Amino acid sequence: MNPELAVDLFKTTIMFALYVVAPFLGVTLVIGLLASLVQTVTSLQEPTLTFAPKLLALSGAMILLAPWLLRTLSEFMISFIMRMGTMAH
């Protein structure tokens, strides 16, 4: 394997990981901001008020996005395995 191919594979894998994680991070970020806003407005500083909604929203996002996630991961692995033949040269 030449260095250019190794760098390309590393870059592709990192970009794919960011692509897959982005929806989950986005949901968690939005729910965290809304929970912080509610805490600020009501002057409640209870840690579970931010943790519980984020946990529920992330669980819901995982259930809703599971088909997309599995399809995307399987397509990536198929393309990665198909490229293995060119790595040996």
N, CA and C atoms as an extended XYZ file, in Angstrom:
267
Properties=species:S:1:pos:R:3:atomname:S:1:resname:S:1:resid:I:1 pbc="F F F"
N         0.848       -1.166        0.000 N   MET     1
C         0.000        0.000        0.000 CA  MET     1
C         0.897        1.234        0.000 C   MET     1
N         0.627        2.125       -0.937 N   ASN     2
C         1.430        3.340       -0.990 CA  ASN     2
C         0.873        4.400       -0.031 C   ASN     2
N         1.663        5.395        0.307 N   PRO     3
C         1.223        6.408        1.277 CA  PRO     3
C         0.005        7.209        0.818 C   PRO     3
N        -0.109        7.453       -0.487 N   GLU     4
C        -1.253        8.226       -0.978 CA  GLU     4
C        -2.557        7.474       -0.736 C   GLU     4
N        -2.534        6.178       -0.963 N   LEU     5
C        -3.726        5.361       -0.733 CA  LEU     5
C        -4.069        5.310        0.750 C   LEU     5
N        -3.059        5.190        1.598 N   ALA     6
C        -3.295        5.162        3.042 CA  ALA     6
C        -3.908        6.472        3.527 C   ALA     6
N        -3.403        7.587        3.026 N   VAL     7
C        -3.947        8.893        3.414 CA  VAL     7
C        -5.370        9.035        2.904 C   VAL     7
N        -5.630        8.580        1.681 N   ASP     8
C        -6.977        8.654        1.117 CA  ASP     8
C        -7.956        7.804        1.922 C   ASP     8
N        -7.549        6.605        2.304 N   LEU     9
C        -8.419        5.746        3.111 CA  LEU     9
C        -8.690        6.356        4.485 C   LEU     9
N        -7.647        6.925        5.088 N   PHE    10
C        -7.817        7.569        6.389 CA  PHE    10
C        -8.771        8.754        6.287 C   PHE    10
N        -8.575        9.570        5.264 N   LYS    11
C        -9.444       10.745        5.067 CA  LYS    11
C       -10.888       10.320        4.808 C   LYS    11
N       -11.074        9.310        3.999 N   THR    12
C       -12.417        8.825        3.698 CA  THR    12
C       -13.096        8.290        4.954 C   THR    12
N       -12.356        7.561        5.759 N   THR    13
C       -12.921        6.991        6.978 CA  THR    13
C       -13.287        8.075        7.984 C   THR    13
N       -12.441        9.069        8.144 N   ILE    14
C       -12.735       10.159        9.081 CA  ILE    14
C       -13.952       10.963        8.614 C   ILE    14
N       -14.015       11.267        7.334 N   MET    15
C       -15.157       12.022        6.809 CA  MET    15
C       -16.447       11.215        6.935 C   MET    15
N       -16.370        9.923        6.709 N   PHE    16
C       -17.550        9.072        6.867 CA  PHE    16
C       -18.001        9.028        8.323 C   PHE    16
N       -17.062        8.931        9.239 N   ALA    17
C       -17.410        8.924       10.661 CA  ALA    17
C       -18.106       10.224       11.066 C   ALA    17
N       -17.618       11.334       10.570 N   LEU    18
C       -18.272       12.620       10.860 CA  LEU    18
C       -19.661       12.687       10.244 C   LEU    18
N       -19.811       12.142        9.040 N   TYR    19
C       -21.098       12.118        8.348 CA  TYR    19
C       -22.115       11.289        9.124 C   TYR    19
N       -21.682       10.171        9.694 N   VAL    20
C       -22.585        9.286       10.420 CA  VAL    20
C       -22.949        9.865       11.786 C   VAL    20
N       -22.017       10.502       12.450 N   VAL    21
C       -22.244       10.992       13.806 CA  VAL    21
C       -22.969       12.340       13.827 C   VAL    21
N       -22.894       13.094       12.757 N   ALA    22
C       -23.444       14.454       12.728 CA  ALA    22
C       -24.923       14.539       13.124 C   ALA    22
N       -25.820       13.693       12.613 N   PRO    23
C       -27.227       13.832       13.039 CA  PRO    23
C       -27.420       13.628       14.537 C   PRO    23
N       -26.691       12.692       15.116 N   PHE    24
C       -26.836       12.426       16.552 CA  PHE    24
C       -26.276       13.584       17.383 C   PHE    24
N       -25.156       14.125       16.957 N   LEU    25
C       -24.602       15.288       17.655 CA  LEU    25
C       -25.514       16.497       17.521 C   LEU    25
N       -26.118       16.655       16.344 N   GLY    26
C       -27.031       17.777       16.124 CA  GLY    26
C       -28.249       17.699       17.029 C   GLY    26
N       -28.843       16.524       17.130 N   VAL    27
C       -30.010       16.344       18.008 CA  VAL    27
C       -29.635       16.629       19.452 C   VAL    27
N       -28.513       16.086       19.883 N   THR    28
C       -28.070       16.296       21.260 CA  THR    28
C       -27.769       17.767       21.534 C   THR    28
N       -27.166       18.438       20.562 N   LEU    29
C       -26.852       19.854       20.727 CA  LEU    29
C       -28.115       20.697       20.858 C   LEU    29
N       -29.083       20.455       19.997 N   VAL    30
C       -30.323       21.244       20.040 CA  VAL    30
C       -31.075       21.004       21.343 C   VAL    30
N       -31.199       19.758       21.748 N   ILE    31
C       -31.903       19.457       22.999 CA  ILE    31
C       -31.141       20.032       24.195 C   ILE    31
N       -29.821       19.971       24.169 N   GLY    32
C       -29.030       20.553       25.252 CA  GLY    32
C       -29.210       22.054       25.348 C   GLY    32
N       -29.233       22.719       24.191 N   LEU    33
C       -29.454       24.172       24.204 CA  LEU    33
C       -30.846       24.524       24.718 C   LEU    33
N       -31.856       23.767       24.295 N   LEU    34
C       -33.213       24.036       24.780 CA  LEU    34
C       -33.327       23.771       26.278 C   LEU    34
N       -32.715       22.700       26.755 N   ALA    35
C       -32.754       22.401       28.188 CA  ALA    35
C       -32.024       23.476       28.980 C   ALA    35
N       -30.913       23.960       28.467 N   SER    36
C       -30.177       25.044       29.149 CA  SER    36
C       -30.993       26.327       29.167 C   SER    36
N       -31.699       26.579       28.094 N   LEU    37
C       -32.558       27.762       28.047 CA  LEU    37
C       -33.667       27.658       29.085 C   LEU    37
N       -34.283       26.488       29.192 N   VAL    38
C       -35.337       26.283       30.190 CA  VAL    38
C       -34.763       26.428       31.599 C   VAL    38
N       -33.578       25.898       31.827 N   GLN    39
C       -32.956       26.032       33.151 CA  GLN    39
C       -32.658       27.485       33.479 C   GLN    39
N       -32.226       28.233       32.486 N   THR    40
C       -31.915       29.643       32.721 CA  THR    40
C       -33.173       30.443       33.019 C   THR    40
N       -34.232       30.181       32.270 N   VAL    41
C       -35.478       30.929       32.458 CA  VAL    41
C       -36.117       30.594       33.802 C   VAL    41
N       -36.085       29.325       34.185 N   THR    42
C       -36.748       28.920       35.426 CA  THR    42
C       -35.828       28.948       36.648 C   THR    42
N       -34.540       29.209       36.464 N   SER    43
C       -33.544       29.241       37.544 CA  SER    43
C       -33.403       27.898       38.259 C   SER    43
N       -33.690       26.814       37.559 N   LEU    44
C       -33.484       25.477       38.099 CA  LEU    44
C       -32.132       24.981       37.613 C   LEU    44
N       -31.299       24.544       38.527 N   GLN    45
C       -29.969       24.068       38.163 CA  GLN    45
C       -29.813       22.591       38.514 C   GLN    45
N       -30.743       21.788       38.070 N   GLU    46
C       -30.711       20.359       38.325 CA  GLU    46
C       -30.050       19.651       37.135 C   GLU    46
N       -28.984       18.869       37.376 N   PRO    47
C       -28.267       18.212       36.266 CA  PRO    47
C       -29.126       17.231       35.471 C   PRO    47
N       -30.102       16.605       36.132 N   THR    48
C       -30.929       15.636       35.407 CA  THR    48
C       -31.864       16.310       34.414 C   THR    48
N       -32.097       17.603       34.573 N   LEU    49
C       -32.955       18.308       33.617 CA  LEU    49
C       -32.298       18.459       32.250 C   LEU    49
N       -31.000       18.358       32.182 N   THR    50
C       -30.346       18.381       30.877 CA  THR    50
C       -30.024       16.971       30.396 C   THR    50
N       -29.746       16.061       31.318 N   PHE    51
C       -29.336       14.712       30.931 CA  PHE    51
C       -30.510       13.889       30.409 C   PHE    51
N       -31.625       13.911       31.106 N   ALA    52
C       -32.767       13.066       30.738 CA  ALA    52
C       -33.335       13.417       29.357 C   ALA    52
N       -33.580       14.692       29.038 N   PRO    53
C       -34.089       14.995       27.691 CA  PRO    53
C       -33.101       14.635       26.581 C   PRO    53
N       -31.811       14.849       26.840 N   LYS    54
C       -30.816       14.477       25.823 CA  LYS    54
C       -30.801       12.976       25.613 C   LYS    54
N       -30.898       12.219       26.690 N   LEU    55
C       -30.914       10.758       26.596 CA  LEU    55
C       -32.132       10.273       25.823 C   LEU    55
N       -33.293       10.836       26.117 N   LEU    56
C       -34.513       10.447       25.408 CA  LEU    56
C       -34.469       10.842       23.938 C   LEU    56
N       -33.989       12.041       23.648 N   ALA    57
C       -33.915       12.495       22.257 CA  ALA    57
C       -32.904       11.674       21.464 C   ALA    57
N       -31.783       11.359       22.072 N   LEU    58
C       -30.777       10.549       21.396 CA  LEU    58
C       -31.290        9.132       21.155 C   LEU    58
N       -32.014        8.582       22.103 N   SER    59
C       -32.608        7.256       21.914 CA  SER    59
C       -33.627        7.277       20.779 C   SER    59
N       -34.449        8.304       20.743 N   GLY    60
C       -35.422        8.433       19.652 CA  GLY    60
C       -34.756        8.602       18.298 C   GLY    60
N       -33.695        9.399       18.265 N   ALA    61
C       -32.971        9.590       17.008 CA  ALA    61
C       -32.323        8.296       16.556 C   ALA    61
N       -31.798        7.520       17.488 N   MET    62
C       -31.197        6.238       17.125 CA  MET    62
C       -32.234        5.281       16.544 C   MET    62
N       -33.411        5.258       17.129 N   ILE    63
C       -34.470        4.383       16.616 CA  ILE    63
C       -34.928        4.850       15.241 C   ILE    63
N       -35.122        6.163       15.084 N   LEU    64
C       -35.592        6.686       13.799 CA  LEU    64
C       -34.545        6.580       12.695 C   LEU    64
N       -33.286        6.756       13.037 N   LEU    65
C       -32.229        6.755       12.033 CA  LEU    65
C       -31.541        5.409       11.865 C   LEU    65
N       -32.010        4.383       12.561 N   ALA    66
C       -31.372        3.066       12.467 CA  ALA    66
C       -31.351        2.507       11.042 C   ALA    66
N       -32.447        2.578       10.278 N   PRO    67
C       -32.376        2.055        8.905 CA  PRO    67
C       -31.351        2.801        8.046 C   PRO    67
N       -31.325        4.124        8.163 N   TRP    68
C       -30.355        4.919        7.407 CA  TRP    68
C       -28.930        4.575        7.833 C   TRP    68
N       -28.732        4.449        9.131 N   LEU    69
C       -27.395        4.155        9.655 CA  LEU    69
C       -26.905        2.789        9.180 C   LEU    69
N       -27.750        1.782        9.254 N   LEU    70
C       -27.349        0.450        8.816 CA  LEU    70
C       -27.069        0.414        7.315 C   LEU    70
N       -27.908        1.081        6.530 N   ARG    71
C       -27.695        1.126        5.078 CA  ARG    71
C       -26.396        1.847        4.746 C   ARG    71
N       -26.147        2.952        5.394 N   THR    72
C       -24.944        3.733        5.135 CA  THR    72
C       -23.688        2.970        5.543 C   THR    72
N       -23.719        2.348        6.705 N   LEU    73
C       -22.563        1.574        7.159 CA  LEU    73
C       -22.294        0.376        6.251 C   LEU    73
N       -23.355       -0.296        5.810 N   SER    74
C       -23.146       -1.448        4.935 CA  SER    74
C       -22.614       -1.013        3.575 C   SER    74
N       -23.105        0.116        3.033 N   GLU    75
C       -22.581        0.622        1.761 CA  GLU    75
C       -21.109        1.012        1.885 C   GLU    75
N       -20.756        1.630        3.000 N   PHE    76
C       -19.360        2.005        3.206 CA  PHE    76
C       -18.467        0.776        3.292 C   PHE    76
N       -18.902       -0.230        4.036 N   MET    77
C       -18.091       -1.436        4.164 CA  MET    77
C       -17.973       -2.187        2.847 C   MET    77
N       -19.037       -2.221        2.059 N   ILE    78
C       -18.970       -2.866        0.746 CA  ILE    78
C       -17.972       -2.146       -0.142 C   ILE    78
N       -18.020       -0.816       -0.146 N   SER    79
C       -17.066       -0.067       -0.972 CA  SER    79
C       -15.641       -0.232       -0.455 C   SER    79
N       -15.483       -0.321        0.859 N   PHE    80
C       -14.158       -0.507        1.449 CA  PHE    80
C       -13.600       -1.882        1.092 C   PHE    80
N       -14.445       -2.902        1.178 N   ILE    81
C       -13.996       -4.258        0.827 CA  ILE    81
C       -13.684       -4.355       -0.662 C   ILE    81
N       -14.436       -3.672       -1.498 N   MET    82
C       -14.171       -3.689       -2.927 CA  MET    82
C       -12.810       -3.028       -3.247 C   MET    82
N       -12.425       -2.048       -2.440 N   ARG    83
C       -11.136       -1.367       -2.655 CA  ARG    83
C        -9.949       -2.177       -2.151 C   ARG    83
N       -10.190       -3.232       -1.387 N   MET    84
C        -9.100       -4.028       -0.829 CA  MET    84
C        -8.258       -4.674       -1.929 C   MET    84
N        -8.868       -4.977       -3.064 N   GLY    85
C        -8.111       -5.574       -4.152 CA  GLY    85
C        -7.039       -4.651       -4.699 C   GLY    85
N        -7.270       -3.356       -4.665 N   THR    86
C        -6.293       -2.399       -5.168 CA  THR    86
C        -5.220       -2.047       -4.126 C   THR    86
N        -5.468       -2.415       -2.870 N   MET    87
C        -4.522       -2.064       -1.817 CA  MET    87
C        -3.253       -2.900       -1.861 C   MET    87
N        -3.348       -4.098       -2.375 N   ALA    88
C        -2.193       -5.004       -2.365 CA  ALA    88
C        -1.137       -4.609       -3.379 C   ALA    88
N        -1.511       -3.884       -4.384 N   HIS    89
C        -0.549       -3.547       -5.452 CA  HIS    89
C         0.366       -2.427       -5.071 C   HIS    89
